[in-house]
């Protein structure tokens, strides 16, 4: 799995304690709510590399792409592209507690994950417009954007309000561990890219969802899917539509 997901097993205990003692660096309640549009799709594409429930991919809906628009004037919409994800990387020991399920704030996590993905690709010299659209977002701002996205989910009553979870999560993503992950390593963009095999399975399940990614990477995914017709091994495990 890519190495930039939200909460580490070591960091979560510290962050929960920090949130309970109100030492978080973001005043969550003052963050403005933005707006979500489009559809979130998460797919299971196979067994994971280690402990866990498997390997998951965020898949852009080809007709109604998930988009987050901040409340600030002239903010560029943030629209994640296909990428591996594991939700919030929340350790199993705290997942039973309300607000700490790794998929609880899934749309917000996808937005935040995409900012890290795009940043790594920009550092590796990628010039695609989808990455350039986030070029002016720095590390501290990425944590604020996650907070705004969670605030939006609460304002739209997609999730219930939870003071401990929202403060713990927004504190974790501005921690030194998160900063190190933000900085990444050379070559991480290509290393973390969804594999051609998984792109094929995703395309079989949702035609058109990998077109942009395949074109960007010069992959002939569509013709391979057409030439070998079989049922997709990928399974949709989560879908949320904001366009009602």
Secondary structure, 3 states (H helix, E strand, C coil): CCCCCCCCHHHHHHHHHHHHCCCCCCCHHHCCCCEEECEEEEEEEECCCCCCCCEEEECCCCCCECEEECCCCCCCCECCCCEEECCCCCCHHHHCCCCCCCCCCHHHHHHHHHHHHHHHHHHCCCCCHHHHCCCCCCHHHHHHHHHHHHHHHHHCCCCCCCHHHHHHHHHHCCCHHHHHHHHCCCCHHHHHCCCHHHHHHHHHHCCCCCHHHHHHCCCCHHHHHHHCCCCCCCEEEEEEECCC
